[in-house]
Amino acid sequence: MLIWSLLGETAAYIIALLFRYVILEPMYPNKTRETDFYKMFYIFLLLAYSFIFFIRRTKVRHAWEMDFWGKMAEVIKSQTLLLFIELFFLFFINWGKRISRTVVAILFVMGIVFDIFARRQYARRYIRKYGNSVKHKDIIMITQPDEAGRLKFCIERYGYLNERKDIWDIHTVAASYLTADVRKEKISIPKDCAMIYVSAGAAEKLGEKERAYLKTLGVPVSYALKAEGRSLPERSMINEGGALAVYESYMHRKFPVLGVEYTTAGCTEAAAYVLDHVKELGGKYICFSNVHTTVMASDDKEYRDILNGSALTFPDGNPIASKIALGGYPEAERVAGPDFMEEVFRLTMESGEKHFFYGSSEKTINCLKEQLKERFPYMNVVGMYSPPFRELTEEEDAADIKMINDSGADMVWIGLGAPKQEKWMAAHQGKIKGVMLGVGAGFDFHAGTVDRAPKLIQGIGLEWLYRLFQNPRRLFKRYLVTNTKFILYSKFKKKK
């Protein structure tokens, strides 16, 4: 991969020089060409890129594992870091006047273009060489009767093999076979069969004879892994000592940012943990706090106590996640409310937990109901309600509590906006039987009433800027004030 990227960087470098010293040369009279300097700079460029590649290779997936937007986000991060290293080097050794600013600018832009192209070509060649055995049309599923429809939907909707949709074909499912059919040895293999997929539930039922029979069919067999009673998503596992282990203890770690105690985890393991402990978490609440609410909590002890009084508070912001990671917890990442909801919705299509949605507007609730039916048809939604946009009377509040509890909801999603939703959850702790999760704008994103930033923008940490352009009048002052405060508080404010 490094060779491909260096070839892309070389191509970008040549284009930058040609553009500056051939096409734009008439615009720069009496300018001498620093031939020897550009030779040395080219060598430095390759060394700097190689350094960045090696320090980041353990933090990101392989190019053939990422989709297009994932590749683009990683390339932009790498090229931006490379640009800073270039500028620091040039000015540190006082060579800033020897290089053309035009070359630097074109090199940055073309570096992104050629690096993405190089990574895509590498991924395609890798798959062509090593991935032919899985690029077929059909999958045979061996499932339990109650999970066949859900698994068929998930494979057709989301693909398989780590969701690499840009690389792997989205396969159609040839048929579903129950475990009884395996015992009777009635499986017929389609002509273009990629694999036999055995669900976690079915794998527990198969005996040695059935497993031995599957080996004789001449088709790769994949067994889904299971832990804590549910199938394991790939990202909930970590390589420990050369063996795969399941994230678990990281959820018990806390790291303070401006007085707010954050849970150090990634989105997938956070979702799996909450579902594995959903009964224990009943009556408690979970918060997703961003830069704005963190600064608000730093200024307001009562609100800070509410965030710290939660069962779990996750960092819903890249600056916060970065501070936690730099503080000694590299596994920490942003756990955005909408992303967490997505993970939970998909996982509960298997396990069947009941969901109730409380908050937002009537329009958003109606749109959310339709979107969830289309995207997560096997999800168990037991109720949705949009309360009035005013202070509720005691009778109205008691009626809402009874409505939510009577639904039998395991997970109660609260979309009242911060800080109202956190205060509401704290006031209702122990009164609501299910676990409460304050996700704010997550209702709007999943309902489709508000567009979320593209994956590229999310990947490079600029989702806040995208939201600012959507609603500048409301968000400009907030971001200007709170972001400035966050930077200043992080540097100068004493820990509490």
C-alpha positions as CSV (number, residue, x, y, z in Angstrom):
1,M,0.0,0.0,0.0
2,L,2.8,2.4,0.9
3,I,4.4,2.0,-2.6
4,W,1.0,2.8,-4.3
5,S,0.6,5.9,-2.1
6,L,4.2,7.1,-2.8
7,L,3.5,6.7,-6.5
8,G,0.4,8.9,-6.1
9,E,2.4,11.4,-4.2
10,T,5.1,11.4,-6.9
11,A,2.4,12.0,-9.6
12,A,1.0,14.9,-7.5
13,Y,4.5,16.4,-7.1
14,I,5.2,16.3,-10.9
15,I,1.8,17.8,-11.7
16,A,2.4,20.6,-9.2
17,L,5.8,21.4,-10.7
18,L,4.6,21.3,-14.3
19,F,1.6,23.5,-13.5
20,R,3.8,26.1,-11.8
21,Y,6.9,26.1,-14.0
22,V,5.3,25.4,-17.4
23,I,1.6,26.6,-17.5
24,L,2.0,29.5,-15.0
25,E,5.6,30.4,-15.8
26,P,4.7,33.6,-17.7
27,M,3.0,34.9,-14.6
28,Y,6.2,34.8,-12.6
29,P,8.9,36.9,-14.5
30,N,12.5,36.9,-13.2
31,K,11.9,33.9,-10.9
32,T,14.8,31.4,-10.8
33,R,14.1,27.7,-10.7
34,E,15.4,26.1,-7.6
35,T,16.1,22.7,-9.2
36,D,18.4,21.3,-6.5
37,F,16.1,22.5,-3.8
38,Y,13.1,20.7,-5.4
39,K,15.1,17.5,-5.6
40,M,15.8,17.6,-1.9
41,F,12.2,18.6,-1.1
42,Y,11.0,15.6,-3.1
43,I,13.1,13.2,-1.0
44,F,11.9,14.9,2.2
45,L,8.3,14.6,0.9
46,L,8.6,10.8,0.4
47,L,10.2,10.4,3.8
48,A,7.6,12.5,5.6
49,Y,4.8,10.6,3.9
50,S,6.3,7.3,4.8
51,F,6.6,8.4,8.4
52,I,2.9,9.4,8.5
53,F,2.0,6.1,6.9
54,F,3.8,4.1,9.6
55,I,2.5,6.0,12.6
56,R,-1.1,5.8,11.3
57,R,-1.2,2.3,10.0
58,T,-2.2,0.7,13.3
59,K,-5.0,3.3,13.8
60,V,-6.9,2.7,10.5
61,R,-8.2,-0.2,8.5
62,H,-6.6,-1.4,5.3
63,A,-7.6,0.4,2.1
64,W,-9.5,-2.7,0.9
65,E,-11.6,-2.7,4.1
66,M,-12.8,0.9,3.8
67,D,-15.5,2.4,1.6
68,F,-14.9,5.4,-0.6
69,W,-15.8,8.0,2.0
70,G,-13.6,6.2,4.6
71,K,-10.6,6.3,2.2
72,M,-11.2,10.0,1.4
73,A,-11.5,10.9,5.1
74,E,-8.2,9.1,5.9
75,V,-6.4,10.7,2.9
76,I,-7.5,14.2,3.9
77,K,-6.2,13.6,7.4
78,S,-2.9,12.2,6.2
79,Q,-2.4,15.0,3.6
80,T,-3.3,17.7,6.1
81,L,-0.7,16.3,8.5
82,L,1.8,16.1,5.7
83,L,1.2,19.7,4.8
84,F,1.8,20.8,8.4
85,I,5.1,18.8,8.5
86,E,6.2,20.4,5.2
87,L,5.5,23.9,6.4
88,F,7.2,23.3,9.8
89,F,10.2,21.9,8.0
90,L,10.5,24.7,5.5
91,F,10.2,27.5,8.0
92,F,12.3,25.7,10.6
93,I,15.3,25.6,8.3
94,N,14.5,28.9,6.7
95,W,13.6,27.6,3.3
96,G,10.2,29.2,3.2
97,K,11.2,31.7,0.5
98,R,12.8,29.1,-1.7
99,I,9.6,27.1,-2.4
100,S,6.6,28.4,-4.5
101,R,3.4,28.7,-2.5
102,T,1.6,27.7,-5.7
103,V,3.5,24.4,-5.7
104,V,2.5,23.8,-2.1
105,A,-1.1,24.5,-2.7
106,I,-1.4,22.4,-5.9
107,L,0.6,19.6,-4.2
108,F,-1.9,19.5,-1.4
109,V,-4.9,19.3,-3.7
110,M,-3.4,16.9,-6.2
111,G,-2.0,14.8,-3.3
112,I,-5.5,14.1,-2.1
113,V,-6.7,13.2,-5.6
114,F,-3.8,10.9,-6.5
115,D,-3.7,9.3,-3.0
116,I,-7.4,8.4,-3.2
117,F,-6.8,7.0,-6.7
118,A,-3.8,5.0,-5.6
119,R,-5.6,3.5,-2.6
120,R,-8.6,2.6,-4.8
121,Q,-6.4,0.9,-7.4
122,Y,-4.5,-0.9,-4.6
123,A,-7.8,-2.1,-3.1
124,R,-9.1,-3.3,-6.5
125,R,-5.9,-5.2,-7.3
126,Y,-5.8,-6.8,-3.8
127,I,-9.4,-8.0,-4.2
128,R,-8.8,-9.2,-7.7
129,K,-5.9,-11.3,-6.4
130,Y,-7.2,-12.5,-3.1
131,G,-10.9,-12.0,-3.2
132,N,-12.2,-14.0,-6.1
133,S,-13.4,-16.8,-3.9
134,V,-16.1,-14.6,-2.4
135,K,-17.3,-12.6,-5.4
136,H,-20.3,-14.7,-6.3
137,K,-24.0,-14.3,-6.4
138,D,-25.5,-16.4,-3.7
139,I,-25.3,-17.2,0.0
140,I,-26.9,-20.2,1.7
141,M,-28.1,-19.4,5.2
142,I,-28.5,-22.0,8.0
143,T,-30.7,-20.3,10.6
144,Q,-33.2,-20.8,13.3
145,P,-36.9,-20.4,12.1
146,D,-37.4,-17.1,14.0
147,E,-34.3,-15.4,12.6
148,A,-34.3,-16.4,9.0
149,G,-36.3,-13.4,7.7
150,R,-34.3,-10.9,9.8
151,L,-30.9,-12.3,8.6
152,K,-32.0,-12.4,5.0
153,F,-33.0,-8.7,5.3
154,C,-29.7,-7.7,7.0
155,I,-27.5,-9.5,4.4
156,E,-29.4,-8.1,1.4
157,R,-29.6,-4.6,3.0
158,Y,-26.2,-4.2,4.6
159,G,-24.1,-6.8,2.7
160,Y,-21.7,-9.0,4.6
161,L,-18.0,-9.4,5.1
162,N,-17.5,-6.4,7.4
163,E,-20.0,-4.2,5.3
164,R,-17.4,-3.4,2.6
165,K,-20.0,-2.5,0.0
166,D,-17.7,-0.7,-2.3
167,I,-15.6,-3.8,-2.7
168,W,-17.8,-6.8,-2.2
169,D,-20.9,-7.4,-4.3
170,I,-24.2,-7.1,-2.5
171,H,-25.2,-10.7,-2.7
172,T,-28.7,-12.2,-2.9
173,V,-29.6,-15.0,-0.5
174,A,-30.3,-18.2,-2.3
175,A,-32.3,-19.9,0.4
176,S,-32.7,-20.3,4.2
177,Y,-32.1,-23.7,5.7
178,L,-33.2,-24.7,9.1
179,T,-31.0,-26.9,11.3
180,A,-33.3,-29.8,10.7
181,D,-32.6,-29.7,7.0
182,V,-28.8,-30.0,7.8
183,R,-29.5,-33.2,9.7
184,K,-31.5,-34.6,6.7
185,E,-28.6,-33.6,4.4
186,K,-30.9,-31.9,1.8
187,I,-28.8,-28.9,1.0
188,S,-28.4,-28.3,-2.7
189,I,-25.6,-25.9,-3.6
190,P,-26.4,-23.1,-6.2
191,K,-24.0,-22.8,-9.1
192,D,-22.5,-19.5,-8.0
193,C,-22.5,-20.1,-4.2
194,A,-20.1,-17.8,-2.3
195,M,-20.5,-19.3,1.2
196,I,-22.7,-21.1,3.7
197,Y,-23.5,-18.7,6.5
198,V,-24.4,-20.3,9.9
199,S,-26.1,-17.9,12.3
200,A,-25.0,-17.8,15.9
201,G,-28.3,-19.3,17.0
202,A,-28.1,-22.2,14.5
203,A,-24.4,-22.8,15.3
204,E,-25.4,-23.7,18.9
205,K,-27.8,-26.4,17.7
206,L,-25.5,-28.1,15.2
207,G,-23.8,-31.2,16.3
208,E,-20.5,-32.8,15.2
209,K,-22.2,-34.8,12.4
210,E,-23.9,-31.7,10.9
211,R,-20.6,-29.7,11.0
212,A,-18.7,-32.6,9.4
213,Y,-21.4,-32.8,6.7
214,L,-21.1,-29.1,5.9
215,K,-17.3,-29.5,5.3
216,T,-18.0,-32.1,2.5
217,L,-20.1,-29.6,0.4
218,G,-17.1,-27.9,-1.2
219,V,-18.3,-24.4,-0.2
220,P,-16.7,-22.1,2.5
221,V,-18.6,-22.2,5.7
222,S,-18.8,-19.2,8.1
223,Y,-20.0,-19.4,11.7
224,A,-21.3,-16.3,13.3
225,L,-19.7,-15.6,16.7
226,K,-21.8,-15.0,19.8
227,A,-21.1,-13.6,23.3
228,E,-23.3,-12.4,26.1
229,G,-26.3,-13.8,24.2
230,R,-26.0,-11.9,21.0
231,S,-24.1,-12.0,17.7
232,L,-20.8,-10.0,17.7
233,P,-20.2,-7.0,15.4
234,E,-16.7,-6.9,14.1
235,R,-15.8,-3.6,15.8
236,S,-16.7,-4.9,19.3
237,M,-13.6,-7.1,19.2
238,I,-10.0,-6.3,19.7
239,N,-6.8,-8.3,19.0
240,E,-5.2,-9.0,22.4
241,G,-2.0,-11.0,22.4
242,G,-2.7,-12.4,19.0
243,A,-6.2,-13.6,19.9
244,L,-9.6,-11.9,19.4
245,A,-11.2,-10.6,22.6
246,V,-14.5,-8.8,23.2
247,Y,-14.5,-5.2,24.5
248,E,-16.0,-5.1,27.9
249,S,-13.9,-3.6,30.7
250,Y,-13.3,-0.3,28.8
251,M,-16.9,0.7,29.6
252,H,-15.9,1.0,33.3
253,R,-13.1,3.5,32.6
254,K,-13.9,7.2,33.2
255,F,-11.9,10.3,32.0
256,P,-12.7,13.8,33.1
257,V,-13.0,16.7,30.6
258,L,-13.8,20.1,32.2
259,G,-15.3,18.2,35.2
260,V,-17.5,15.9,33.2
261,E,-16.8,12.2,33.7
262,Y,-16.8,10.5,30.3
263,T,-17.0,6.8,29.5
264,T,-14.1,5.7,27.3
265,A,-15.4,3.5,24.5
266,G,-16.2,3.2,20.9
267,C,-19.7,3.3,19.4
268,T,-20.2,-0.4,18.7
269,E,-18.9,-1.7,22.0
270,A,-20.9,1.0,23.8
271,A,-24.1,-0.2,22.1
272,A,-23.4,-3.8,22.8
273,Y,-22.6,-3.1,26.4
274,V,-25.9,-1.1,27.0
275,L,-27.9,-3.9,25.4
276,D,-26.1,-6.6,27.4
277,H,-26.9,-4.7,30.6
278,V,-30.3,-3.2,29.6
279,K,-32.1,-4.7,32.6
280,E,-29.5,-3.5,35.1
281,L,-29.7,0.0,33.5
282,G,-33.5,0.2,33.8
283,G,-34.6,3.3,35.6
284,K,-31.3,5.1,35.0
285,Y,-30.2,7.4,32.2
286,I,-27.5,7.8,29.6
287,C,-26.1,11.1,28.2
288,F,-24.4,12.1,25.0
289,S,-22.5,15.3,25.7
290,N,-20.7,17.5,23.1
291,V,-18.5,20.5,23.4
292,H,-21.5,22.8,23.9
293,T,-23.0,20.8,26.8
294,T,-19.5,20.2,28.3
295,V,-18.8,23.9,28.5
296,M,-22.3,24.4,29.8
297,A,-21.7,21.8,32.5
298,S,-18.3,23.4,33.4
299,D,-20.1,26.7,34.1
300,D,-23.1,25.2,35.8
301,K,-22.5,22.8,38.7
302,E,-26.1,21.6,38.9
303,Y,-26.0,20.6,35.2
304,R,-22.5,19.0,35.7
305,D,-23.9,16.9,38.5
306,I,-26.7,15.7,36.3
307,L,-24.2,14.6,33.6
308,N,-22.1,12.9,36.2
309,G,-25.1,11.3,37.8
310,S,-25.9,9.3,34.7
311,A,-25.1,5.6,34.3
312,L,-22.9,6.5,31.3
313,T,-22.0,9.7,29.6
314,F,-20.5,9.3,26.2
315,P,-18.4,11.9,24.2
316,D,-20.5,13.2,21.4
317,G,-17.8,15.4,19.9
318,N,-14.4,14.8,18.2
319,P,-12.5,17.4,20.4
320,I,-13.7,15.6,23.6
321,A,-12.9,12.1,22.2
322,S,-9.5,13.3,21.1
323,K,-8.7,14.7,24.6
324,I,-9.7,11.3,26.1
325,A,-7.6,9.4,23.6
326,L,-4.6,11.7,24.3
327,G,-5.2,11.2,28.0
328,G,-4.2,7.5,27.8
329,Y,-7.3,5.8,26.4
330,P,-6.6,5.2,22.7
331,E,-9.7,3.1,22.3
332,A,-11.9,6.1,23.0
333,E,-13.8,7.6,20.0
334,R,-16.7,9.8,19.4
335,V,-20.0,8.2,20.3
336,A,-22.5,10.4,18.5
337,G,-26.2,9.9,19.5
338,P,-27.4,9.2,15.9
339,D,-24.6,6.6,15.4
340,F,-25.3,4.9,18.7
341,M,-29.0,4.7,17.8
342,E,-28.1,3.1,14.4
343,E,-26.0,0.5,16.1
344,V,-28.6,-0.3,18.7
345,F,-31.5,-0.4,16.2
346,R,-29.6,-3.0,14.1
347,L,-28.6,-5.1,17.1
348,T,-32.1,-5.1,18.6
349,M,-33.5,-6.5,15.4
350,E,-31.9,-9.7,16.6
351,S,-32.5,-9.5,20.3
352,G,-36.0,-7.9,20.3
353,E,-35.7,-5.1,23.0
354,K,-38.6,-2.8,23.1
355,H,-38.2,0.9,22.1
356,F,-40.2,4.0,23.1
357,F,-39.6,7.5,21.6
358,Y,-40.5,10.5,23.7
359,G,-39.9,14.1,22.4
360,S,-39.5,16.2,19.3
361,S,-42.4,17.4,17.1
362,E,-45.4,15.5,15.8
363,K,-44.1,15.9,12.3
364,T,-40.7,14.4,13.2
365,I,-42.3,11.5,15.1
366,N,-44.5,10.6,12.1
367,C,-41.5,10.7,9.8
368,L,-39.4,8.7,12.3
369,K,-42.1,6.0,12.4
370,E,-42.0,5.6,8.6
371,Q,-38.2,5.6,8.4
372,L,-37.8,3.0,11.1
373,K,-40.3,0.7,9.5
374,E,-38.4,0.9,6.2
375,R,-34.9,0.7,7.5
376,F,-35.3,-1.6,10.6
377,P,-38.5,-3.6,10.0
378,Y,-37.6,-6.2,12.7
379,M,-37.1,-3.6,15.4
380,N,-39.7,-3.7,18.2
381,V,-41.1,-0.2,18.6
382,V,-43.8,-0.1,21.3
383,G,-44.6,3.6,21.3
384,M,-43.9,7.2,20.2
385,Y,-45.1,10.4,21.7
386,S,-44.5,14.1,21.1
387,P,-45.2,16.0,24.4
388,P,-46.5,19.6,24.3
389,F,-43.8,22.4,23.9
390,R,-44.5,23.7,27.4
391,E,-44.1,22.8,31.1
392,L,-46.2,19.8,31.9
393,T,-48.6,19.7,34.8
394,E,-48.1,17.0,37.5
395,E,-51.1,15.2,36.1
396,E,-49.8,15.3,32.5
397,D,-46.3,14.2,33.7
398,A,-47.8,11.3,35.7
399,A,-49.8,10.2,32.6
400,D,-46.7,10.2,30.4
401,I,-44.8,8.1,32.9
402,K,-47.7,5.6,33.0
403,M,-47.9,5.5,29.2
404,I,-44.2,4.8,28.9
405,N,-44.1,2.2,31.6
406,D,-47.3,0.5,30.4
407,S,-45.6,0.0,27.0
408,G,-43.0,-2.3,28.5
409,A,-40.2,-0.4,26.8
410,D,-36.7,-1.5,27.6
411,M,-35.1,1.6,26.0
412,V,-36.7,5.0,26.2
413,W,-35.2,7.5,23.7
414,I,-35.6,11.1,24.8
415,G,-35.4,13.9,22.2
416,L,-36.1,17.1,24.1
417,G,-32.8,18.9,23.3
418,A,-30.0,19.8,25.7
419,P,-30.1,20.7,28.5
420,K,-33.8,20.0,28.9
421,Q,-33.6,16.3,28.1
422,E,-30.8,15.6,30.7
423,K,-32.7,17.5,33.4
424,W,-35.9,15.6,32.4
425,M,-34.1,12.2,32.7
426,A,-32.5,13.1,36.0
427,A,-35.9,14.1,37.4
428,H,-37.5,10.9,36.2
429,Q,-34.7,8.5,37.4
430,G,-36.3,5.6,39.1
431,K,-39.8,6.6,37.8
432,I,-39.3,5.3,34.2
433,K,-38.7,1.6,34.2
434,G,-36.6,1.4,31.0
435,V,-33.2,2.9,30.5
436,M,-33.5,6.6,29.3
437,L,-31.2,7.8,26.5
438,G,-31.0,11.5,25.7
439,V,-30.2,11.8,22.0
440,G,-31.5,15.2,21.0
441,A,-31.3,15.8,17.3
442,G,-31.0,12.0,16.7
443,F,-34.8,12.0,16.2
444,D,-34.5,14.4,13.4
445,F,-31.5,12.7,11.7
446,H,-33.2,9.3,11.7
447,A,-36.6,10.8,10.7
448,G,-34.9,12.5,7.7
449,T,-36.3,15.9,8.7
450,V,-32.7,17.2,9.1
451,D,-29.9,16.2,6.8
452,R,-26.8,14.8,8.5
453,A,-23.3,15.7,7.3
454,P,-21.9,13.2,4.7
455,K,-19.5,10.5,6.0
456,L,-16.5,12.4,4.6
457,I,-17.4,15.5,6.7
458,Q,-18.0,13.3,9.8
459,G,-14.7,11.4,9.2
460,I,-12.6,14.6,9.2
461,G,-14.3,16.0,12.3
462,L,-16.2,18.9,10.6
463,E,-19.8,17.8,11.2
464,W,-20.2,20.9,13.4
465,L,-19.3,23.2,10.4
466,Y,-21.9,21.4,8.3
467,R,-24.6,22.0,10.9
468,L,-23.5,25.6,11.2
469,F,-24.2,26.1,7.5
470,Q,-27.6,24.5,7.9
471,N,-28.6,26.9,10.7
472,P,-26.1,29.8,11.0
473,R,-28.5,32.1,12.8
474,R,-29.0,29.8,15.7
475,L,-25.6,28.0,15.9
476,F,-23.1,30.8,15.0
477,K,-23.1,32.4,18.4
478,R,-23.2,29.0,20.2
479,Y,-20.1,27.7,18.3
480,L,-18.2,30.9,18.5
481,V,-18.7,31.2,22.2
482,T,-18.6,27.6,23.4
483,N,-15.8,26.5,21.1
484,T,-13.7,29.4,22.3
485,K,-14.5,28.7,25.9
486,F,-13.7,25.0,25.4
487,I,-10.2,25.8,24.1
488,L,-9.6,28.4,26.9
489,Y,-11.0,26.2,29.6
490,S,-9.0,23.2,28.4
491,K,-5.8,25.2,28.7
492,F,-6.3,27.3,31.8
493,K,-9.2,26.2,33.9
494,K,-8.4,24.2,37.0
495,K,-9.8,20.7,37.3
496,K,-12.8,20.3,39.5
